[in-house]
Amino acid sequence: MSILGNRVQRIEDPRFLTGAATYVEDVALDGAAWVTYVRSTYAHARIVDIDTEDASQQPGVLGVFTSADLGLPLIAHTLPMLPDGMRRPLLATDVVRFAGEPIVAVVAEDRYLAADAAELVVVDYDPLPPLVDPEAAATDEVLLFPEVGTNAAFRLKSEQRADFSGCEVVVSLRVENQRMTAAPIEPRSGAAYWTDDGRLVHYSACQGAHPARDALCSVYDLPPEQIRVIVPDVGGGFGAKSRCQADEMMLGWFARRLGRPMRWTETRSENMVAMPHGRGQLQHLTIGGTRDGQVTAYQLDVVQDAGAYPVMGAFLPAMTQRMLTGVYHLDNVGFSSVSVVTTAAPVTAFRGAGRPEAAVAIERAMDRFAVEIGMDPAEVRRRNLVPRFLEGYTTGIGTFYDVGDYPEALRRALESAGYDALRADQARRRQEGGVMQLGIGLSAYVEITAGGPSSEYGSVELLPGGRIKVTSGATPFGQGHDTVWSMIVADRMGVAMDDVEVVHGDTDLVPVGGLTVGSRSVQLAGAAVADASHKLVEAARQEVAELLEASGEDVVFDPAGGAFHVAGTPSLSVDWAALAERSRVPLSGVSDFSASTPTFPFGAHVAVVEVDTVTGQIRLVRHVAVDDAGKVLNPMLAEGQVHGGLAQGIAQALLEAIRYDEDGNPVTTNFADYPVISAAELPMFEVVHMETPTYVNELGAKGFGESGTIGAIPAVQNAVIDAVSHLGVLHIDTPITPERVWRAVREGQGGRP
């Protein structure tokens, strides 16, 4: 019986729960010094002078360094389409472009001495105009990079705009996807030293050892074999730790200059202002159709906040465009976007990375359209859903989906929630006119996973005693890779999970690897492990044939027993332990699995809220989630991913937002000002299982890491707006705080309190 599909407990958890995990700060480095950065207190200013004399004379200080000392190149863009003139310096040179940008590095014997000395560095600034509003940045009236001549870092435009001339009903809406921070439990952290033979060894809390190594190669002008990157256990990433950033890249320079290992770990306040943020997308949407509920036109125009130095965030609208039409059959569509630099922290990928933004836009559009024509939002969705398909579907914007059954997902969500009864309860409450009103929010979504680089490395090797070593190019930071890779090997090779050893996150031990982003792990890295397992079985089959003096075609492998035998004589068998002892050659299987196309998980969510129409207080009462990610290898891990995704999506809908004042000063610099969601704000989630296997990989699996977030945001947003829609409220931007609800109700009632 296959182990895949069973609820298997994570084998990683004992070390996490008992304190046996190893994070960057746990790595023992004799004689390591600490780096602390002096960060800009201005959003935009010229650096007139830097006085480091007092700091350099403090006890325990080993060195104080500015950009002039480094002599290192600007950071190379990871996306070739970004303007070369917008590349970031490791330390600010003549101009600072966001509050929190590092200007001076102080190195001392420990972090406390370094922090004390950093307080004595004096930077003289000549203020320049801040540029906080992305729409203002798009006018180019104030330029962040005058030599480039524009604030636009990246533009996109579809071949045509949507044509609304034949529509009976047309409505438009401005939607904000606010800036957020990933808030990983472990902030960014790094350590570095040089070996006697001139190699740089760098420990990083990031989402991909090999991409981190390649970034360091560009900074230090070294070949890959001269740099070793090790990623130990990582306390969360969510996209924000995809690659090591400027703060971390300099550690090798300090280590070489001072001749000793270097450490750096940011404080939580530094993390809030300096780690790249997520989202930051403004949307102008227009939807049109007939009064009987058929949507016939949809246009989305986006202004993306890229932050001070464009990185992955500037490219996010490309993902929004790919998912423009969601689960709906819409041919008459159009899209445009401009990504602009602003005087705020750079924006990068954050759980969903452009796909939640697309879902928010189309799902808010569907609800707004339903209100305008006076039709139930569930019925509007039913009338426009793409029918079930198992051999591919091309959307109106040109995106090719693999398989999907969107009507069934919506049906299951509505049925599980008891949708008709909820609407009846809502009608009763409205009729009674009570203060506490019910809101029901829907979302039907589809997302793209493994939408970037479509290959990953995996190898499986037979060890003495019949143990199996798996080497994977994917770097985990909480997903449960060790468990799933062990399950795949146990299933394919008939060994116990306890006999599987998993290696990852070390460029000396793993020949190649990518980023763990975009929910790509199981469908690429997992498929590579499965493929490598098959190859090891085939290699072993030939070796067994030699040992048993039989033809390879006559050797049978029994995965249930983990042994080989000649057809017709099962009593004479060779298991993995015996083969490891008797084999004349090392046995292994290697795969660099490539997918022919991304996969497209989908689902439907129903959120139920109670809203106090006097105070604006919101309580999320229920959340029903149908998330179909193809074949589920471990339901327990899948549910964990859904639960985490739901929490982060609900957080965006109701609580979390990075904010700057009009001068570009960050005002959400700790967890007192930035309310990270907790279990206290969440109901018990109702997860409804659904599986539509994909043909893209032999496992039939799609990505599962971001689905909950993508479905939750618009469902909860729609629910709150629905609760007060009868009071004249048509839209409230996220995060939907009690104050925003109170103001919206007041304005909807013509200004009456």
N, C-alpha and C positions, 0 to 999 in steps of 0.2 A: 504494500500500500504506500502510495507516495506521501512524503512528509510535506510537500508543497501544498499550500492551502490550509494548513493546520495552524492553530493558535499556539505558537511556540514562544516561550518567554525569551527575552533578549539575553544573550550570553554576555553582553557588555556590562549589564547593570550591576552585577556584584562589585566590580572594581569602582564604579562611580559612587555607589551607595556606601561603600566602606572606606572611602578616602584613598583607595589604591590607584586611582587614575593619575596619569602624569601629564600635567599642563606645562606650558613654557616656563612658568615661574618655578615649577618643581624640578626642572633640569639642573643638576649640580654642575656648576662652572667655577672652578677654583679661581679666586682672585678677580672675579667679575666686578666691574664698575657699573654705575648707573647713569643713565642719560635722562635729563629733564629739559623740556623745551620752554623757552620764553615765547609766548604766543601774542599775536597782535590783539590789541584792545580796540582797534578801529576796524570798521568794515572796509574802508577804502581810504588809503593815504599814501603819501610819499614818505619814505624813510629818510629823514634828514641826517640823523646821527645815532650811533649806538655806543653807549658807554658801558664797557664790561670790566673796567679796572677793579672796582670794589668786589665784584663777584669773583674775579679770578684770584683774589687774595684771601678768600675765605678758607677756613680749615677743611681739609679733605678734598678740595677742588683740584681736579687733575687737568682741566682744560675748559676754556670757554671759546666757542667757535661760531663764526658767522658765515654767510654764504661766500664771502671773499676768501675764506680759508679753505673751503671744500675743493673748489676747482672741478666739480663734477658736472656732467651735462644735465640739461633739462630732462625731465621724465618723458620717455617716448610714449606717444599715443598708442593704446592697444587697438584703436579703431582708425584705420587709415584715412577715412573720410573727414576726420576732424581737422580744423585749421592748425597748421604747424605753429603759427604765431600765438596760439593759446596753450602751449605746453607749460607745465608747472615746474618751477624750480624746487629743489629739495628744501632749501631755506629761502625765505623771501629775500629778494635782492633790493631793487629800488622802490618797489611798490608792494603794499599788502592789499589783498583783494577780498578777504573775509576775516571777520573777528574769530580768532582761533588759529590762524595760519602761523606756523612756526617761523621764528625769526632768528633766534639764538639757541644754540645747544650748550647746556652746562653738563659737564661730566664730573662726577665725584665718587667718593668711596662707597657711598650708599645713597639711596633715594632721598633720604631726609636732608642730608647735607646738600645734595644737588638742588632740592626744592628751595632750601633756605637761600642758597647763593643766587638762584634764579630771580628771587625777589629783589635783588640789588642791581640787576641789569636795568639800565635806563635807556629807553628808546624815544627819540624825538621825532614826532610825526608832523607832517603837513597835510591836514585833512583834505580829501577829495570827495566829490558827491557820492553818496551811497546809491545803490541800485538794487532795491529789494523786490520791487514788483516786476514779474516777468513780462507783463503786457507793456509796462513802461520801457523795459529793456528792449523790447522788440521795435521801438520807435527809433533807436540809435541816437537819441538826443544826448545821452551820456554814454561814453564808450569805456568799457573796461579794458580793452586792448586797442588803444588808438591806432597803433601801427597796422592792425588787421582791418580797421575801417568799418567794422560792424560787430554787433553783439551776437549775431546769428552764428551758431556753431554747426548746425545741421538742419537741412530742410528736406521735406518730403511732400510729394503731391501726386495724387492719382491722375490717370490720363484724362478723366472728366469729372465734373461736379455733378451731383444729383440734380435731376430735373423735376421741379415741383409743379410744373404748369398744369398737369392733369389731376392734381390732388383736390379732393373735396375739403380736406382738413389739413392744415399745416400748423405745427407748433414748434417753437424754438426754446432753448434752455441753455443757461450758462451753468456749468458744473465744475466744482473745484475738488481735485484730489490733493489734499493738503500734504505738505512735507511731513515725513515721519522719520523716526530713527528705529533701527532694528533692535536696539537695547539688548544685546546679547548678555547673558549672565557673566561671561568673561569678557572684559574689554579687550582691545587690541594689545598684543604682547609679542615681543621678539627678543632674540638673543643671538649674538654672533661672535665668532673668534676665527683666527687664522691658524692653520696647521703649520708645522715646521717645513713642509714641502710646498707651502704657498697656496693652499686651498682655503677658500672661504667656507666655513660651516655656519649655516644660518638656521635657527629654530624660529618657526613662525606659527601663530595661531590663525591660520588662513584656510581657504577652501580648495587649495590645490597646490601641491608641492612643486610640480614641474612648471606651471605658469609663474609661480613665485621665483623659481630659479631663473627662468628666462628673463624676467623683469630685472633681476639683479645682474644678470649678464650684460644687459644694455647699460646699466649704471656704471659698472666697473670695467666694462670692455674686456670681459673674460669669456673664454669658451665654456660651454656647459660642463665639461668634465672638471673644470677648476672650481666649481661651486656645488656644494651639497646642501640641499634644503631638507629639513626634517620637520614634519608636522606631527606633533604628539597629539594627545587628546585635546579637543577644542570645545570650549563652552559656548556653543551657538555661533551662528554666522548670518544666516538668512539673506545672503547676498552681499551684505556690507563688508564682509571679510573675504570677498572673492580673491582679491590680490593684496599683497602688502603695499602700503601707501608710503608717502614720502617720509613720514616720521620713522618708519621702520627700516627703510632702505639705506639710511645713513649709518646704521650701526656698524657695518663692516668698515667704513672709513674711520670711525672713531677707534675701533679695535686695532686697526693697522697703525694709526697715528700714535696711539698710546701703548701699544704692545701688550694688551690684555683683553680678555673677553668683555663684552658689553651687554647690558640688559636695558630694556625699556618696557614699561607697562603703563599705559595711560590711566589716569584717574577717571572716575565716572563723569565728572564735569568736563574733562577733556574729551571723553568719548562723545558726549552730547553735542559738543560744538565743532569737533574736528573730524570725527569719523564720518565718511560720506553718508548722506541721508538718502531717503527713498521718496518715491511718488513725485509731488511737485508739478502736477499737470493740470492746466486749465483747459476746459473744453467748451466749445460753442457748438451745440448740436441742433439740427433741424430734422424733424420727422414729419412725413405726410402720408396720407392715404385716404381711404374711403370711409364713409360713416358706418359701414357694416363691419369694420374692424380689419380690413386688409391694408397692411402697410405697403406702400408702393414707392417710397423714396426716403433716403436717409443720407445726411451729410454730417460729417464730423470734422471740425477744424480745431487744432490743438496748438497751445503755446506751452512748451515744456521748459521748466526751470532746470537748467543744467548746473547751476552753481558757479563758483568762481573759476574753476578749471574743468572743462568738459571731459568726462570719462563716460562710463557706460550709460549714465542717465541721459545723456544727449541722444542716445540711440533708442531709448525706450519707445518713442512714438512709432518706430518701425514695427515693434511688436503689437502696439495698439492697432496699427493699420492692418496687420495680418489677421487680427481677430475682430475686425470692424463689425461684421454682420452677426457675430455670435452664432446662435443656434437657429437663426431665421433665414428663410428663403427670400433674399433681397438682391435684385439685380441692379436696380437704379440707385447706385450709391457713389459717394465721393469722399475723399479724405485729403487733408492738407495739414502740415505741421511745421512749426519752426521751434528749434531748441535754442535758447538764449542763455548767455552767461549773466550772472547776477552776483552781487556782493554777499554771498552766503556760501556755506560749505558745499562742496561738490555733491552732486546727486549721482547715485549708482543704482544698481539693481537691488530691489527689496522684494521679498517673497511674492512672486507673481510677475514682477518686472514688466510692466506695460500691459499685461493681460487683465489684471484687475481693473485698470483704467478703462479698457475696452468694454468690460462687462458692466461697469458702473454706467458708462455712457448709454449703451444700448438698452439696459434694463431700466434706467431712469426714463429714457425716451419712450419705452413701451408703456410704462405706468402713466407718464404724462399724456400720451396719446389716448390711453384708455379713459382717463378722466375727461379729456376734451370731448370724446364721442359718447360718454356716459355708458361705457361697457365694462364688465368685470375684467380686471387685468389678467386673470387666468384664461378667460375666453379669447382675449386679444392674442395672447401667446399661442394658444392652441391653433388659431387660424393662420398663424404665420410660421410655425415650426417646420423645419426641414423634416420630411418623413424618414423613417428608419432606412439606413443604408449600410451595406457590409462590404462594398467594393469601391469605396471612395466617392467623394462629392467635392466639387469645386465651387467656391463661394463667389458672390458677385464682385468681390475685390480681388479674386484670383487665388485664394488660399485653398490648397487641396487637403481635405480632411480624410482620415483613414476609414474609420467606422463610427457609427453613432446611432443611437435610438433615443432621440430627445423627447418625443411624445411619451414614451414609457417612463422616462425619468420624471417628467412633470406629473404624470398620472400617479406614480408611487408617492411622490412628495405630498401631493394634495390629499391623497387617500390616507396616508399615515398621519397627516396633521388634522384630519377631520375638517377639511376646508369649508364645506357647506355649513357645518355646525358653528364654526368660528364666525362666518359671515352673519349667521342668524344672531349670535350673541352680540356681535358688533351693532347690528341694526337695533336690537333691543336697547342697548346702552345709549345709542344716539337718540332713540325715541324718548327714553327716560330723562335725557339731558343731564346726566350725572357728570361729576368732575373727572372721574377716572374713565377714560375712553380706551377702546381696544383698537390696535392696529395690526394688520396682517400684511406682511411683505413677501413678495415672491422674487425669485431670480431663477432663470434658466440660463446656464452658461456652458461654454466650451472653451478650452484653453489649449495651447500648444506646449508640448514638453519635448525635451531634447531638440529644441529648435535651432541650437547653434551647432558647433562641431559635432558630427554624427558618428564618431567612432570612439572606442575605449579599449584599453589593454586589459587582458586577464590571462593568467597562466595557472596551471595546476600541476604539481610535482609530487611524485611518490617518494616518501621518506622511509628510512628504516623503521621496521615494526609495523608497516602498513599505514602509517600516518600520512596525511595529505597536506601539502602547503599550497595555499592560494595566494597569489600575488596580484593585486588589483591597482590599476591606475587611478581609481576613484578615491578621494580623500573624505572620510566621514567626519561629521561634526554633530552627531546626535541621531542620525537616520537609522542606525542598526545594521550597517553593512556586514559586520562580522557575523551576525545572526543569519542574515539572508544568504550570504555567500556560502556559509556552512550548510544551510538547508539545501541549496542547489547542489552542492557537491555530494551531500548525503543522499539526495534523491537520485542523482545520476550515477553514483559510483557505489552505493550500497554500504557506506561506512557510517559510523556513529558521528554525530556532530562534534562530540568531544575529541575526536581524532582528526579534526580539521584545524589547521593553524592559518590565520589570515595576516598577510603583510601588506601594508600600504603606507603612504605618506612619507616616503624616504627616497630621494632621487638616486641614492647609491644602491638601493635594493630593488627599486622598480624602474625598468628602463624608460618608460614613457607613461604619461598620464595627463588628464585634462582637469578642468574645474568641476567641482561638484556643485552644479548650478542647474536651474531650469528643469528640475525633477527628472534628470537624465540617468540616475544611477542604475536602477534595476533594469530598465529597458536597454541600456548600453553595457554598463559594467557587468550587470547580472547576466545578460545574454552572452557576454564574453566569457564569463566563468563557466556557463553551461556549455558553450562551444568548446572551450579548452578541456572540459571534463570529457566530452565525447572523443576529442582527439587523444587524450590520455588512454581512454578505454581501447581505442583502435590500436595505439602503439603497444599497449599491454597485450592485446589479443595476438598480435604477431609474435611477441616474445613468448607467450604461453604456448603458441603453436610449436615453436622451436623446442621448448622444454618438454612438451608432451609428444613430440615427433608426429605432429598432425598438420593438416593443411589449415591455413588461417581461416578459410571459409567454413571449416568444420568446428571452429572454436566458438562456443556460446558463452556470453556473459549474462549472468543472472544478477540484476541490480538489487533484487530483494535480499539475496544472500551475500552480495559483494564478492562473488567468486566466478572463476572461469572453468569450463569443462568442455570436453569433446561431445558433440551432439550424440545422444544415445547412451552416453556413459556418465551420468551425473555423479556417480559415486567417486570418480577420480577427478578431483577439482583442485584448483589453485586459487587461494584468496590473496588479498593485497599484501598481507604480511609475508606470506610465503614467496610471493613474487618479488617483493623488495629484497628478500634474502638471496634469491636464486637468480635474479635477472643479471645478465651480463653487461647491460648498459643502463645508464640513468634513464628513467622514464618520466616524460612530462608531456603536457599539451599546452600550446600557446595560441592565443587568439587576439586579433585586433579587429573586434567586431564593428562593422559599419552598418548603419541602418539606411534603407533606401529612402525613407521619408520620416519626418517627425511623427509623433502620435498626438492624438487629440482627446484627452479625457473630457468628460462632460458631466453634467448633473443638474439638479434642481434643489433649491432650498426654500423653506417656508419659515419666516421669523414671525413671532407673535410678541407684541409689546403692549404694556399698559402705560398710558401717558396721562399725567395729571395736567389738565388743561389750565389750571390756575398757576401752578408753580413751574410747569415745564418738566418736572421730574419724570424720568423714563425708567421702566423696569422691563428687561427682556425676560419674558415668561417662558417661552419655548423656542427651540430652534431645531427644526427637522432638516436633515441633510441627506440627500441622495447624491453620492459621488461615485461615478463609474470610471475606474482607471484600468479597465480590462481585467485580465486574470490577476487575482490577488494572491500573492505567494504566502503572506502571513497576515491574517485579518487583525491580529493584535497590534502589529506594527502599523498597519494601514489606518486603524482607528486612532492610534496615537498621532499619526500625521494629520488626520482630519481634525482631531481635537485641537491640536496646536494651531492649525491653519484657521479654524473657526475663531479661536481666541484672538488671533492677530487681526482677522478681518473685522470682528466685532469691535475691537479696540479702535480701528480706524473709523468705523461708523459712529462711535459714541464718545470716545475719550481722547485719543492721542493726537497731538499736533506739535510739530516744531514751529516756534514762532520767533519772529524778529520784530523789533520796533522800527519806526520810520527811519532811524539812523543806521539800521543794520545791526543793532546790538541784539545778540541772542537773549531771549528772556525765558527759555525753557532749558536750563542748564543742569538740572538735577531731577530726581524722581519726586520732589515736592511740587515742582512746577510742571513736570511732564508725567501725567498720571498713567503709568503702565498698568495694564489691566491685570486683574487677579481673579481667582476662583470666586471671590465674593460678588463680582459683577456678572457672573455667568450662570446660566441654568444648567441642568443636566442635559447634555446633548442627546438627541435622538438620531442615531445613525442608521440609515436604511441601505442595505447592501444591494448592489447591482453590478453585474459583470458582463461586458461585451468585449470579448478578447480581440486583440488586434492581430493582423497578419504580419506586422512589421518585424517581429522577432519571435523566436520559437517559444518563448515563455508566454506569449500572448499578453504581456504586461505593458501598461503605460505608466507615466509618472503620477505620483500621488502626493508629492510634498506641498503643493501650492493650491490644490483644488479647494480646500476648505476656505481659504482666504478669499479666493475669487468669487465663490458663491455667496459668502457671508456678507460682504460689504454692501452690495446693492439690496440684498434681502432685508437687512436690518434698516438701512436707510429708507427703503420703500415702506417698511412697516411703520416707522415713526411718522413719516409724512402722511401715510394712510390714516393714522389715528386722529389726525387733526385736519384732514382734507375737507371735512364737512364744515369746517370753520373758515374756509377760504384760503387755506394754505396750499400752495402748489409746489413749493420746493424749499428744502433746507439743506445747506451744504454740510458736509462732514468736517469735523466731528460734530454730531448733533448734540450739543450740550443743553441742559435745562434752560439756560439763558436764551439760546437761539430759538428753542421751541417757544418760550414765552414771548419773545419779540415777534416771531412769525405769526403766532395766534393773534397778538395785538394788532399787527398790521393787516392780517386777514379779516379782522372784524372792523376795519375802517379806523384803526387807531384807538379804539375803546380799550380801557384796561381790563 
